[in-house]
Amino acid sequence: MSWGPVDPDWGEGWEDFDTDPFADDPFAGDPAAGTHRAGRVGARSATVTRLPRSRPGRNGIPLDRSLTAPRPTAPHQRAASPSAPSRAAARRAAHTTLDVGRLAQARHDVLVHERPRPAGHEHHLHHRSAAGASIRPPRSPRPAPPARPERRRLALGALLGLLLLAVVAKLVHVQVLEPDRFVEVGQSQRLRTVQLDANRGRILDREGHDLALSVLRPTVFADPSQIDDPRGTARRLAPVLGVPARDLLDRLSGDGQFAYLARRIDDGLASRIVELDLPGIHLLEEPARFTPSTDLARSIIGRVAPDQTGATGMELIYDDLLTGTPGEVTYERARDGGTIAAAGQTRIAPRAGADVVLTLDRSLQYETERVLSEQVDELGAKGGTVIISQPATGEILALANITRNDEGDIITAGANRAVIDVFEPGSVNKVITIAAALEEGLVEPDTELVVPDNLQVSDHRFSDDHDHPTAPMTVTQILAESSNVGTIKLAQQLGKERIDQYLRSFGFGTRSGLGFPDESPGLLLPPDDWSGTSIGSIPIGQGIAVTAMQMLDAYNVVANDGVHVPPRLVAATVDEDGRRRPVDAGASRRVVSEQTARQVREMLVEVVESGTGQRAQVPGYSVGGKTGTARKPQDTGTYRDRAGNYHYVAAFTGMVPAEDPELSIIVAVDEPTATIYGGSAAAPVFADLAKFALNRFRIPPAGS
């Protein structure tokens, strides 16, 4: 019998198995079946074809040990055989043939299961031999044995080791390499800091009375995230706040968590908001600027912007000092945004701004505004300005700006027109021309000049305000009677260079130094730009423009014995600890000699006693001053408006007591209609305010 070539690998490991792969064989136990078995095996062995070599247990083919284990010989089969050696040899041959067949079948089935099978293939799997004998189908391959527990434990240990190493590495990074950065990130997520507004410093008068201070006022705001019905909320708030519902709806429908609805309202309105009890509508307190005397000194104090920073006046000039240092409070917040009460707070208290002490006297300021308002109303004027000062120190005791609004009401002006608006000074400027002539030694107070009532200068004829024959006049008479022609004759002796020099030395053409925004330096042409008539117009106060502050500043030189002392409105500052720090008064300078100043004062007394300023007299006191009536240039390029009318500024500037002045006052009335002359429009205001101020500061008459 020929078995054909047998792969030696097929018998590999037979000795390792003790199971019987033919335990369920149908021929087992039949002594006569030995020959029949051999015949059938021989028939089957003839049909065995060798498949491509593949070793069991490799290339994905499981090792079916039931096909490779040797089958032991049963004892009863050995007894039935007449020749034990022959039967044993035959059984081993049959065993080998069947094992080869079964193993080939198993390998074939595995390969068949690993590739697509053609239709009907299952039928052929049950017919293996050429004789058509049916054999049982091979057993399905057993699943691969599970991995060993030791390997699982090793893999799990390695994974846990890697995780632990990653955790340790992160801890080193967070706590060793960059601890500060991560602490900062954590704090930024957990902590919230809220700025605490500092109280703005107060503005006080010279005696410490409050002119402006900060108080807390209710502010209405909304949290849109808490409002479920923005439209309904807007409808209920609109009539209370006086804001269109459409505007409120835009704010209530926003994406944020904060929106202002009304800021710094009064307490009564705040109570009405609380009574509405609307979800998402809240109140907070904000500092608001409060002026106890309402509009008193409004043009000086100024105002603040909505963010409580200075916008005009002293509020702006001294904003850095008035503005305090904000504080802050830091607290921990929960994930829902709420405050963690148990975590505590870190608070830095705000520092209030410094107080600013003005030189103004509140009582005198009130009286000044009252008297001026009445005069503006009585004269049908557009407005007026009054400044009261102490010549020796330059301190301004009162400064009033009154105007008439579009409705015709007389109100306190918001702008400080005393340093912003300019006007032609007119005759009050004659004091500087005469002082220059005296200082230069060209004349004495009693020097006489022949003065006609008119004078031709270049292409223009100048005249006095009343007709009079040509006659000799002393310098004192020229000033007392306010002669244009006499003043021009003195100016012609001085020349334009010296006139310009004295005008600038008295303070014209430069700002006063008070620091108000938009302060004007006035209009003063350099001598090279003078026209042929300038030598006649400028000495009598035409062709130049000054502010009321500049004009009073010039008279203070005369009142202060020829020394210029800069004007000032701030006496001192007071810090949060109560320390008072005086404000520098500025450098003084001499303009004319003491003798010249005294001579001019004596001339000014004559103006009030017997000249154009008699209505400025104060009983019991000597008063020196000068009236002025000046035309206002119009937008037509001339002094006449489009209807052909003139417009005037009536002024009076004086000092009291004239021998040793402690008060100086300028009154300027803009476009009076009842009377246009300074002697009747402005001088009476001077007298009324001088009486009040002399009594207020307990100033006795000179020599008493």
Secondary structure by P-SEA (a helix, b strand, c coil): ccccccccccccccccccccccccccccccccaaaaaaaaaaaaaaacccccccccccccccccccccbbbbbbaaaaaacccaaaaaaaaaaaaaaaaaaaaaaaaaaaaaaaccccccccccccccccccccccccccccccccccaaaaaaaaaaaaaaaaaaaaaaaaaaccccaaaaaaaaaaacbbbbbbbcccbbbbcccccccbbbbbbbbbbbcccccccaaaaaaaacccccccaaaaaaaaacccccccccccccaaaaaaaaaacccccbbbbbbbbbbcccccccccccccccccccccccccccccccccbbbbbbbbbcccccccccccbbbbbbbbcbbbbbcccaaaaaaaaaaaaaaaaaaccccbbbbbbccccccccbbbbbbbccccccccccccccccccccccccaaaaaaaaaaaacccccccccccccccccccbbbbcccccccccccaaaaaaaccaaaaaaaaaaacaaaaaaaaaaacccccccccccccccccccccccccccccccccccccbbbcaaaaaaaaaaaaaccbbbbbbcccccccccbbbbbccccbbbbcccaaaaaaaaaaaaaaaacccccccccccbbbbbbbbbbbbbccccccccccbbbbbbbbcccccccccccbbbbbbbcccccccccccccaaaaaaaaaaaaaaaccccccc
